[in-house]
Amino acid sequence: MSLLDRLADAHIHAAAERGEFDNLEGAGKPLPRDAARDVPPELRAGYRLLKNAGYVPPEIEAWREIRDIDDLLRTAQTDGDPARRLQRRLRWLETRLRETRRGRALLADPHYASAVRERLTRKSHSQP
């Protein structure tokens, strides 16, 4: 354990003895689930940094657009040229996503990719 770790532990123990952690909001309750729990461990720090900066990876934007187009095609019952344009856009997005998945680590991890798909699917079904 480094000097910095020991110093931090000493400050935490001293604060606990003074009662500074008593009656904190959420005391005794489980911690909220980590939003980055499905991100591969080696990518979590970068993921959090980008997320806090407001950056959304292009793959996630593509998944959102695919979900929106799927919803539109399913609910709007569009025929003709608008439907063909939407289906063409959908195929293009899916192809682009497959191509980027080969070279990018974020959605190349099958566990993380399925978690993203599940979360996006869950959101699309919960929206009015």
WOURDA-V754153 format. One record per residue. N is the residue number from 1. RES is the residue in one small letter. OMEGA is omega as a letter, one per 30 degrees, with the letter a starting at -180 (* if undefined). NEAR is the number of other ideal C-beta (glycine too) atoms within 8 Angstrom. D_FIRST is the distance of its C-alpha to the first C-alpha in Angstrom with 1 decimal. Layout:
# WOURDA-V754153
n: [N N]
res: [RES RES]
omega: [OMEGA OMEGA]
near: [NEAR NEAR]
d_first: [D_FIRST D_FIRST]
This chain:
# WOURDA-V754153
n: [1 2 3 4 5 6 7 8 9 10 11 12 13 14 15 16 17 18 19 20 21 22 23 24 25 26 27 28 29 30 31 32 33 34 35 36 37 38 39 40 41 42 43 44 45 46 47 48 49 50 51 52 53 54 55 56 57 58 59 60 61 62 63 64 65 66 67 68 69 70 71 72 73 74 75 76 77 78 79 80 81 82 83 84 85 86 87 88 89 90 91 92 93 94 95 96 97 98 99 100 101 102 103 104 105 106 107 108 109 110 111 112 113 114 115 116 117 118 119 120 121 122 123 124 125 126 127 128]
res: [m s l l d r l a d a h i h a a a e r g e f d n l e g a g k p l p r d a a r d v p p e l r a g y r l l k n a g y v p p e i e a w r e i r d i d d l l r t a q t d g d p a r r l q r r l r w l e t r l r e t r r g r a l l a d p h y a s a v r e r l t r k s h s q p]
omega: [a l l l l l l l l l l l l l l l l l a l l l l l l a l l l l l l l a a a a l l a a a a a l l a l l a l l l a l a a l a l l l l a l l a l l l a a a a a a a l l a l l l l l l l l l l l l a l l l l a a a a a a a a a l l a a a a l l l l a a l l l a a a a l l *]
near: [4 5 5 6 8 9 8 8 9 8 8 8 8 8 9 9 6 6 6 6 7 6 3 6 3 5 8 3 5 3 4 4 5 5 5 9 6 7 10 9 5 4 11 10 6 7 11 9 8 9 10 6 6 5 6 6 9 7 13 9 9 12 12 9 10 12 12 9 12 10 9 10 12 6 6 6 4 9 5 6 5 8 10 8 8 12 9 8 10 12 8 8 12 9 8 9 13 8 8 12 11 7 5 9 6 11 12 9 10 6 8 12 11 8 9 13 9 8 8 11 9 8 9 11 6 5 5 1]
d_first: [0.0 3.8 6.7 8.2 6.1 6.7 10.1 10.9 10.3 12.5 15.0 15.3 15.9 18.4 20.2 20.5 22.0 24.4 25.5 24.7 23.9 27.2 30.1 28.3 30.4 29.7 28.0 28.4 29.4 27.6 25.7 28.1 28.0 26.1 28.7 26.8 26.3 28.8 27.6 26.0 22.2 22.3 24.8 23.4 21.9 25.2 27.2 25.9 26.4 29.9 30.7 29.7 31.9 34.8 35.0 36.5 36.4 40.0 39.6 39.0 42.0 44.1 43.2 44.2 47.4 48.2 47.7 50.0 52.6 52.6 53.1 55.9 57.7 57.4 58.5 60.9 63.0 63.8 66.2 67.6 66.1 63.2 62.0 62.3 60.4 57.6 57.5 57.5 54.5 52.7 53.3 52.1 48.9 48.2 49.0 46.8 43.9 44.3 44.3 41.2 39.4 39.8 38.0 35.3 32.2 32.1 35.2 35.2 32.7 35.2 33.0 32.4 36.0 37.4 35.2 36.6 40.1 39.8 38.6 41.4 43.9 43.0 43.3 46.7 48.1 47.0 48.6 52.3]
